[in-house]
Amino acid sequence: MKEFQYTIKDACGIHARPAGLLVKVVKGHASTATIEKDGKSCDMRKLMALMGMGVKQGDTVTIKVVGDDEDAAAEAIQKFMTENL
């Protein structure tokens, strides 16, 4: 399992456009990814659940990636979040 934390820098947090792109990044890998914030977590392949987390600017989230290509998936997710969120 790969795990990392990220603090959201985007002024709008995880909103529709980046959430949709993030779901595509996650779905491009065989591994399962979950995002956690304040004791709540959701599957990052589910757009509405991801947006429903209500992640805002300044929030720190924990990403957990499990699966056959977890190294590549975690790296891709981390790169996307750094560039877009």
Jmol script that loads the backbone (N, CA, C; Angstrom):
load data "model"
ATOM      1  N   MET A   1       0.838  -1.185   0.000  1.00  0.00           N
ATOM      2  CA  MET A   1       0.000   0.000   0.000  1.00  0.00           C
ATOM      3  C   MET A   1       0.883   1.248   0.000  1.00  0.00           C
ATOM      4  N   LYS A   2       0.511   2.194  -0.826  1.00  0.00           N
ATOM      5  CA  LYS A   2       1.179   3.497  -0.871  1.00  0.00           C
ATOM      6  C   LYS A   2       0.245   4.505  -0.215  1.00  0.00           C
ATOM      7  N   GLU A   3       0.823   5.389   0.567  1.00  0.00           N
ATOM      8  CA  GLU A   3       0.011   6.398   1.246  1.00  0.00           C
ATOM      9  C   GLU A   3       0.775   7.716   1.262  1.00  0.00           C
ATOM     10  N   PHE A   4       0.069   8.809   0.997  1.00  0.00           N
ATOM     11  CA  PHE A   4       0.690  10.125   1.099  1.00  0.00           C
ATOM     12  C   PHE A   4      -0.367  11.144   1.484  1.00  0.00           C
ATOM     13  N   GLN A   5       0.103  12.275   2.004  1.00  0.00           N
ATOM     14  CA  GLN A   5      -0.808  13.357   2.369  1.00  0.00           C
ATOM     15  C   GLN A   5      -0.568  14.533   1.439  1.00  0.00           C
ATOM     16  N   TYR A   6      -1.624  15.292   1.206  1.00  0.00           N
ATOM     17  CA  TYR A   6      -1.520  16.461   0.339  1.00  0.00           C
ATOM     18  C   TYR A   6      -2.429  17.547   0.881  1.00  0.00           C
ATOM     19  N   THR A   7      -1.928  18.778   0.913  1.00  0.00           N
ATOM     20  CA  THR A   7      -2.729  19.928   1.332  1.00  0.00           C
ATOM     21  C   THR A   7      -3.200  20.664   0.081  1.00  0.00           C
ATOM     22  N   ILE A   8      -4.513  20.829  -0.044  1.00  0.00           N
ATOM     23  CA  ILE A   8      -5.129  21.439  -1.219  1.00  0.00           C
ATOM     24  C   ILE A   8      -4.790  22.923  -1.290  1.00  0.00           C
ATOM     25  N   LYS A   9      -4.280  23.353  -2.447  1.00  0.00           N
ATOM     26  CA  LYS A   9      -3.897  24.750  -2.640  1.00  0.00           C
ATOM     27  C   LYS A   9      -4.899  25.513  -3.513  1.00  0.00           C
ATOM     28  N   ASP A  10      -5.680  24.817  -4.334  1.00  0.00           N
ATOM     29  CA  ASP A  10      -6.652  25.457  -5.223  1.00  0.00           C
ATOM     30  C   ASP A  10      -7.695  26.210  -4.399  1.00  0.00           C
ATOM     31  N   ALA A  11      -7.967  27.441  -4.785  1.00  0.00           N
ATOM     32  CA  ALA A  11      -8.910  28.286  -4.046  1.00  0.00           C
ATOM     33  C   ALA A  11     -10.313  27.684  -3.954  1.00  0.00           C
ATOM     34  N   CYS A  12     -10.684  26.872  -4.937  1.00  0.00           N
ATOM     35  CA  CYS A  12     -12.018  26.254  -4.955  1.00  0.00           C
ATOM     36  C   CYS A  12     -12.025  24.842  -4.389  1.00  0.00           C
ATOM     37  N   GLY A  13     -10.880  24.349  -3.941  1.00  0.00           N
ATOM     38  CA  GLY A  13     -10.807  22.986  -3.417  1.00  0.00           C
ATOM     39  C   GLY A  13     -10.969  21.964  -4.533  1.00  0.00           C
ATOM     40  N   ILE A  14     -11.466  20.774  -4.187  1.00  0.00           N
ATOM     41  CA  ILE A  14     -11.713  19.760  -5.216  1.00  0.00           C
ATOM     42  C   ILE A  14     -13.127  19.989  -5.745  1.00  0.00           C
ATOM     43  N   HIS A  15     -13.220  20.744  -6.850  1.00  0.00           N
ATOM     44  CA  HIS A  15     -14.521  21.038  -7.460  1.00  0.00           C
ATOM     45  C   HIS A  15     -14.670  20.228  -8.739  1.00  0.00           C
ATOM     46  N   ALA A  16     -15.729  20.442  -9.487  1.00  0.00           N
ATOM     47  CA  ALA A  16     -16.119  19.576 -10.604  1.00  0.00           C
ATOM     48  C   ALA A  16     -15.028  19.292 -11.634  1.00  0.00           C
ATOM     49  N   ARG A  17     -14.397  20.323 -12.185  1.00  0.00           N
ATOM     50  CA  ARG A  17     -13.430  20.091 -13.262  1.00  0.00           C
ATOM     51  C   ARG A  17     -12.239  19.254 -12.807  1.00  0.00           C
ATOM     52  N   PRO A  18     -11.508  19.671 -11.744  1.00  0.00           N
ATOM     53  CA  PRO A  18     -10.370  18.838 -11.350  1.00  0.00           C
ATOM     54  C   PRO A  18     -10.793  17.477 -10.787  1.00  0.00           C
ATOM     55  N   ALA A  19     -11.963  17.413 -10.185  1.00  0.00           N
ATOM     56  CA  ALA A  19     -12.444  16.127  -9.658  1.00  0.00           C
ATOM     57  C   ALA A  19     -12.659  15.143 -10.809  1.00  0.00           C
ATOM     58  N   GLY A  20     -13.251  15.617 -11.903  1.00  0.00           N
ATOM     59  CA  GLY A  20     -13.477  14.770 -13.071  1.00  0.00           C
ATOM     60  C   GLY A  20     -12.172  14.284 -13.677  1.00  0.00           C
ATOM     61  N   LEU A  21     -11.194  15.178 -13.760  1.00  0.00           N
ATOM     62  CA  LEU A  21      -9.889  14.804 -14.307  1.00  0.00           C
ATOM     63  C   LEU A  21      -9.170  13.836 -13.367  1.00  0.00           C
ATOM     64  N   LEU A  22      -9.313  14.042 -12.060  1.00  0.00           N
ATOM     65  CA  LEU A  22      -8.683  13.158 -11.079  1.00  0.00           C
ATOM     66  C   LEU A  22      -9.263  11.748 -11.165  1.00  0.00           C
ATOM     67  N   VAL A  23     -10.575  11.647 -11.339  1.00  0.00           N
ATOM     68  CA  VAL A  23     -11.230  10.344 -11.501  1.00  0.00           C
ATOM     69  C   VAL A  23     -10.647   9.623 -12.721  1.00  0.00           C
ATOM     70  N   LYS A  24     -10.418  10.356 -13.812  1.00  0.00           N
ATOM     71  CA  LYS A  24      -9.833   9.750 -15.022  1.00  0.00           C
ATOM     72  C   LYS A  24      -8.429   9.227 -14.755  1.00  0.00           C
ATOM     73  N   VAL A  25      -7.642   9.976 -13.994  1.00  0.00           N
ATOM     74  CA  VAL A  25      -6.280   9.540 -13.651  1.00  0.00           C
ATOM     75  C   VAL A  25      -6.346   8.230 -12.860  1.00  0.00           C
ATOM     76  N   VAL A  26      -7.232   8.177 -11.868  1.00  0.00           N
ATOM     77  CA  VAL A  26      -7.366   6.980 -11.024  1.00  0.00           C
ATOM     78  C   VAL A  26      -7.853   5.793 -11.843  1.00  0.00           C
ATOM     79  N   LYS A  27      -8.845   6.023 -12.706  1.00  0.00           N
ATOM     80  CA  LYS A  27      -9.396   4.926 -13.518  1.00  0.00           C
ATOM     81  C   LYS A  27      -8.396   4.394 -14.546  1.00  0.00           C
ATOM     82  N   GLY A  28      -7.352   5.155 -14.821  1.00  0.00           N
ATOM     83  CA  GLY A  28      -6.329   4.723 -15.761  1.00  0.00           C
ATOM     84  C   GLY A  28      -5.374   3.692 -15.191  1.00  0.00           C
ATOM     85  N   HIS A  29      -5.587   3.331 -13.926  1.00  0.00           N
ATOM     86  CA  HIS A  29      -4.722   2.354 -13.256  1.00  0.00           C
ATOM     87  C   HIS A  29      -5.563   1.218 -12.686  1.00  0.00           C
ATOM     88  N   ALA A  30      -4.916   0.077 -12.494  1.00  0.00           N
ATOM     89  CA  ALA A  30      -5.612  -1.089 -11.952  1.00  0.00           C
ATOM     90  C   ALA A  30      -5.832  -0.970 -10.443  1.00  0.00           C
ATOM     91  N   SER A  31      -5.008  -0.179  -9.787  1.00  0.00           N
ATOM     92  CA  SER A  31      -5.086  -0.049  -8.326  1.00  0.00           C
ATOM     93  C   SER A  31      -6.338   0.705  -7.870  1.00  0.00           C
ATOM     94  N   THR A  32      -6.692   0.473  -6.621  1.00  0.00           N
ATOM     95  CA  THR A  32      -7.806   1.173  -5.995  1.00  0.00           C
ATOM     96  C   THR A  32      -7.229   2.320  -5.165  1.00  0.00           C
ATOM     97  N   ALA A  33      -7.830   3.502  -5.285  1.00  0.00           N
ATOM     98  CA  ALA A  33      -7.364   4.660  -4.521  1.00  0.00           C
ATOM     99  C   ALA A  33      -8.513   5.211  -3.686  1.00  0.00           C
ATOM    100  N   THR A  34      -8.202   5.551  -2.436  1.00  0.00           N
ATOM    101  CA  THR A  34      -9.198   6.175  -1.562  1.00  0.00           C
ATOM    102  C   THR A  34      -8.631   7.495  -1.039  1.00  0.00           C
ATOM    103  N   ILE A  35      -9.534   8.426  -0.784  1.00  0.00           N
ATOM    104  CA  ILE A  35      -9.148   9.720  -0.218  1.00  0.00           C
ATOM    105  C   ILE A  35      -9.832   9.833   1.140  1.00  0.00           C
ATOM    106  N   GLU A  36      -9.090  10.325   2.135  1.00  0.00           N
ATOM    107  CA  GLU A  36      -9.635  10.474   3.487  1.00  0.00           C
ATOM    108  C   GLU A  36      -9.475  11.911   3.958  1.00  0.00           C
ATOM    109  N   LYS A  37     -10.529  12.383   4.643  1.00  0.00           N
ATOM    110  CA  LYS A  37     -10.488  13.715   5.261  1.00  0.00           C
ATOM    111  C   LYS A  37     -11.424  13.705   6.458  1.00  0.00           C
ATOM    112  N   ASP A  38     -10.942  14.141   7.599  1.00  0.00           N
ATOM    113  CA  ASP A  38     -11.758  14.247   8.813  1.00  0.00           C
ATOM    114  C   ASP A  38     -12.492  12.952   9.149  1.00  0.00           C
ATOM    115  N   GLY A  39     -11.823  11.822   8.992  1.00  0.00           N
ATOM    116  CA  GLY A  39     -12.434  10.541   9.341  1.00  0.00           C
ATOM    117  C   GLY A  39     -13.364   9.956   8.290  1.00  0.00           C
ATOM    118  N   LYS A  40     -13.623  10.711   7.195  1.00  0.00           N
ATOM    119  CA  LYS A  40     -14.464  10.198   6.104  1.00  0.00           C
ATOM    120  C   LYS A  40     -13.557   9.772   4.964  1.00  0.00           C
ATOM    121  N   SER A  41     -13.976   8.755   4.220  1.00  0.00           N
ATOM    122  CA  SER A  41     -13.185   8.354   3.060  1.00  0.00           C
ATOM    123  C   SER A  41     -14.114   7.941   1.932  1.00  0.00           C
ATOM    124  N   CYS A  42     -13.579   7.959   0.701  1.00  0.00           N
ATOM    125  CA  CYS A  42     -14.364   7.512  -0.448  1.00  0.00           C
ATOM    126  C   CYS A  42     -13.441   6.973  -1.532  1.00  0.00           C
ATOM    127  N   ASP A  43     -14.025   6.188  -2.422  1.00  0.00           N
ATOM    128  CA  ASP A  43     -13.328   5.640  -3.577  1.00  0.00           C
ATOM    129  C   ASP A  43     -13.110   6.786  -4.569  1.00  0.00           C
ATOM    130  N   MET A  44     -11.874   6.974  -5.004  1.00  0.00           N
ATOM    131  CA  MET A  44     -11.565   8.090  -5.903  1.00  0.00           C
ATOM    132  C   MET A  44     -12.005   7.835  -7.341  1.00  0.00           C
ATOM    133  N   ARG A  45     -12.639   6.687  -7.616  1.00  0.00           N
ATOM    134  CA  ARG A  45     -13.180   6.416  -8.945  1.00  0.00           C
ATOM    135  C   ARG A  45     -14.608   6.935  -9.075  1.00  0.00           C
ATOM    136  N   LYS A  46     -15.193   7.369  -7.957  1.00  0.00           N
ATOM    137  CA  LYS A  46     -16.584   7.812  -7.938  1.00  0.00           C
ATOM    138  C   LYS A  46     -16.632   9.339  -7.832  1.00  0.00           C
ATOM    139  N   LEU A  47     -16.976   9.994  -8.937  1.00  0.00           N
ATOM    140  CA  LEU A  47     -16.951  11.455  -9.025  1.00  0.00           C
ATOM    141  C   LEU A  47     -17.835  12.126  -7.974  1.00  0.00           C
ATOM    142  N   MET A  48     -19.065  11.707  -7.858  1.00  0.00           N
ATOM    143  CA  MET A  48     -19.987  12.374  -6.924  1.00  0.00           C
ATOM    144  C   MET A  48     -19.542  12.187  -5.473  1.00  0.00           C
ATOM    145  N   ALA A  49     -19.003  11.007  -5.154  1.00  0.00           N
ATOM    146  CA  ALA A  49     -18.509  10.764  -3.793  1.00  0.00           C
ATOM    147  C   ALA A  49     -17.304  11.660  -3.515  1.00  0.00           C
ATOM    148  N   LEU A  50     -16.430  11.802  -4.509  1.00  0.00           N
ATOM    149  CA  LEU A  50     -15.234  12.635  -4.360  1.00  0.00           C
ATOM    150  C   LEU A  50     -15.625  14.100  -4.132  1.00  0.00           C
ATOM    151  N   MET A  51     -16.563  14.596  -4.935  1.00  0.00           N
ATOM    152  CA  MET A  51     -17.025  15.976  -4.763  1.00  0.00           C
ATOM    153  C   MET A  51     -17.787  16.135  -3.449  1.00  0.00           C
ATOM    154  N   GLY A  52     -18.473  15.087  -3.026  1.00  0.00           N
ATOM    155  CA  GLY A  52     -19.248  15.113  -1.789  1.00  0.00           C
ATOM    156  C   GLY A  52     -18.403  15.180  -0.531  1.00  0.00           C
ATOM    157  N   MET A  53     -17.112  14.947  -0.676  1.00  0.00           N
ATOM    158  CA  MET A  53     -16.207  15.024   0.483  1.00  0.00           C
ATOM    159  C   MET A  53     -16.053  16.466   0.969  1.00  0.00           C
ATOM    160  N   GLY A  54     -16.343  17.416   0.088  1.00  0.00           N
ATOM    161  CA  GLY A  54     -16.277  18.832   0.479  1.00  0.00           C
ATOM    162  C   GLY A  54     -14.874  19.296   0.816  1.00  0.00           C
ATOM    163  N   VAL A  55     -13.893  18.861   0.039  1.00  0.00           N
ATOM    164  CA  VAL A  55     -12.501  19.239   0.301  1.00  0.00           C
ATOM    165  C   VAL A  55     -12.274  20.671  -0.172  1.00  0.00           C
ATOM    166  N   LYS A  56     -11.807  21.519   0.759  1.00  0.00           N
ATOM    167  CA  LYS A  56     -11.612  22.938   0.476  1.00  0.00           C
ATOM    168  C   LYS A  56     -10.127  23.300   0.514  1.00  0.00           C
ATOM    169  N   GLN A  57      -9.822  24.506   0.079  1.00  0.00           N
ATOM    170  CA  GLN A  57      -8.443  24.994   0.124  1.00  0.00           C
ATOM    171  C   GLN A  57      -7.932  24.938   1.562  1.00  0.00           C
ATOM    172  N   GLY A  58      -6.717  24.439   1.745  1.00  0.00           N
ATOM    173  CA  GLY A  58      -6.118  24.354   3.071  1.00  0.00           C
ATOM    174  C   GLY A  58      -6.357  23.029   3.763  1.00  0.00           C
ATOM    175  N   ASP A  59      -7.308  22.228   3.262  1.00  0.00           N
ATOM    176  CA  ASP A  59      -7.566  20.908   3.853  1.00  0.00           C
ATOM    177  C   ASP A  59      -6.431  19.951   3.484  1.00  0.00           C
ATOM    178  N   THR A  60      -6.033  19.122   4.440  1.00  0.00           N
ATOM    179  CA  THR A  60      -5.037  18.089   4.174  1.00  0.00           C
ATOM    180  C   THR A  60      -5.765  16.764   4.059  1.00  0.00           C
ATOM    181  N   VAL A  61      -5.552  16.083   2.936  1.00  0.00           N
ATOM    182  CA  VAL A  61      -6.194  14.793   2.685  1.00  0.00           C
ATOM    183  C   VAL A  61      -5.127  13.697   2.668  1.00  0.00           C
ATOM    184  N   THR A  62      -5.555  12.486   2.970  1.00  0.00           N
ATOM    185  CA  THR A  62      -4.674  11.326   2.902  1.00  0.00           C
ATOM    186  C   THR A  62      -5.141  10.460   1.749  1.00  0.00           C
ATOM    187  N   ILE A  63      -4.222  10.118   0.865  1.00  0.00           N
ATOM    188  CA  ILE A  63      -4.525   9.267  -0.282  1.00  0.00           C
ATOM    189  C   ILE A  63      -3.899   7.905  -0.038  1.00  0.00           C
ATOM    190  N   LYS A  64      -4.688   6.846  -0.198  1.00  0.00           N
ATOM    191  CA  LYS A  64      -4.180   5.474  -0.055  1.00  0.00           C
ATOM    192  C   LYS A  64      -4.414   4.738  -1.368  1.00  0.00           C
ATOM    193  N   VAL A  65      -3.357   4.105  -1.859  1.00  0.00           N
ATOM    194  CA  VAL A  65      -3.427   3.387  -3.132  1.00  0.00           C
ATOM    195  C   VAL A  65      -2.998   1.936  -2.903  1.00  0.00           C
ATOM    196  N   VAL A  66      -3.856   1.001  -3.336  1.00  0.00           N
ATOM    197  CA  VAL A  66      -3.573  -0.425  -3.161  1.00  0.00           C
ATOM    198  C   VAL A  66      -3.828  -1.142  -4.482  1.00  0.00           C
ATOM    199  N   GLY A  67      -2.883  -1.991  -4.888  1.00  0.00           N
ATOM    200  CA  GLY A  67      -3.092  -2.769  -6.108  1.00  0.00           C
ATOM    201  C   GLY A  67      -1.805  -3.123  -6.817  1.00  0.00           C
ATOM    202  N   ASP A  68      -1.963  -3.727  -7.978  1.00  0.00           N
ATOM    203  CA  ASP A  68      -0.820  -4.217  -8.747  1.00  0.00           C
ATOM    204  C   ASP A  68       0.124  -3.111  -9.206  1.00  0.00           C
ATOM    205  N   ASP A  69      -0.425  -1.963  -9.561  1.00  0.00           N
ATOM    206  CA  ASP A  69       0.415  -0.857 -10.049  1.00  0.00           C
ATOM    207  C   ASP A  69       0.356   0.337  -9.104  1.00  0.00           C
ATOM    208  N   GLU A  70       0.356   0.046  -7.800  1.00  0.00           N
ATOM    209  CA  GLU A  70       0.182   1.114  -6.810  1.00  0.00           C
ATOM    210  C   GLU A  70       1.282   2.174  -6.874  1.00  0.00           C
ATOM    211  N   ASP A  71       2.511   1.781  -7.199  1.00  0.00           N
ATOM    212  CA  ASP A  71       3.594   2.773  -7.289  1.00  0.00           C
ATOM    213  C   ASP A  71       3.302   3.794  -8.383  1.00  0.00           C
ATOM    214  N   ALA A  72       2.982   3.295  -9.580  1.00  0.00           N
ATOM    215  CA  ALA A  72       2.693   4.183 -10.718  1.00  0.00           C
ATOM    216  C   ALA A  72       1.431   4.995 -10.468  1.00  0.00           C
ATOM    217  N   ALA A  73       0.412   4.364  -9.897  1.00  0.00           N
ATOM    218  CA  ALA A  73      -0.852   5.059  -9.634  1.00  0.00           C
ATOM    219  C   ALA A  73      -0.647   6.173  -8.608  1.00  0.00           C
ATOM    220  N   ALA A  74       0.046   5.881  -7.525  1.00  0.00           N
ATOM    221  CA  ALA A  74       0.284   6.893  -6.490  1.00  0.00           C
ATOM    222  C   ALA A  74       1.089   8.057  -7.054  1.00  0.00           C
ATOM    223  N   GLU A  75       2.087   7.740  -7.885  1.00  0.00           N
ATOM    224  CA  GLU A  75       2.908   8.782  -8.492  1.00  0.00           C
ATOM    225  C   GLU A  75       2.069   9.666  -9.419  1.00  0.00           C
ATOM    226  N   ALA A  76       1.197   9.044 -10.227  1.00  0.00           N
ATOM    227  CA  ALA A  76       0.347   9.796 -11.150  1.00  0.00           C
ATOM    228  C   ALA A  76      -0.641  10.684 -10.392  1.00  0.00           C
ATOM    229  N   ILE A  77      -1.233  10.161  -9.325  1.00  0.00           N
ATOM    230  CA  ILE A  77      -2.196  10.926  -8.523  1.00  0.00           C
ATOM    231  C   ILE A  77      -1.492  12.108  -7.855  1.00  0.00           C
ATOM    232  N   GLN A  78      -0.320  11.837  -7.274  1.00  0.00           N
ATOM    233  CA  GLN A  78       0.422  12.893  -6.598  1.00  0.00           C
ATOM    234  C   GLN A  78       0.837  13.990  -7.586  1.00  0.00           C
ATOM    235  N   LYS A  79       1.282  13.598  -8.781  1.00  0.00           N
ATOM    236  CA  LYS A  79       1.673  14.557  -9.812  1.00  0.00           C
ATOM    237  C   LYS A  79       0.465  15.408 -10.224  1.00  0.00           C
ATOM    238  N   PHE A  80      -0.696  14.767 -10.446  1.00  0.00           N
ATOM    239  CA  PHE A  80      -1.902  15.502 -10.834  1.00  0.00           C
ATOM    240  C   PHE A  80      -2.279  16.516  -9.751  1.00  0.00           C
ATOM    241  N   MET A  81      -2.275  16.066  -8.504  1.00  0.00           N
ATOM    242  CA  MET A  81      -2.691  16.959  -7.410  1.00  0.00           C
ATOM    243  C   MET A  81      -1.728  18.141  -7.271  1.00  0.00           C
ATOM    244  N   THR A  82      -0.442  17.897  -7.415  1.00  0.00           N
ATOM    245  CA  THR A  82       0.542  18.975  -7.324  1.00  0.00           C
ATOM    246  C   THR A  82       0.346  20.013  -8.430  1.00  0.00           C
ATOM    247  N   GLU A  83       0.027  19.536  -9.633  1.00  0.00           N
ATOM    248  CA  GLU A  83      -0.119  20.438 -10.779  1.00  0.00           C
ATOM    249  C   GLU A  83      -1.479  21.129 -10.835  1.00  0.00           C
ATOM    250  N   ASN A  84      -2.528  20.488 -10.276  1.00  0.00           N
ATOM    251  CA  ASN A  84      -3.892  20.998 -10.459  1.00  0.00           C
ATOM    252  C   ASN A  84      -4.643  21.376  -9.182  1.00  0.00           C
ATOM    253  N   LEU A  85      -4.211  20.894  -8.055  1.00  0.00           N
ATOM    254  CA  LEU A  85      -4.970  21.164  -6.835  1.00  0.00           C
ATOM    255  C   LEU A  85      -4.051  21.797  -5.781  1.00  0.00           C
TER     256      LEU A  85
END
end "model"
wireframe off; spacefill off
backbone 0.3
color backbone group
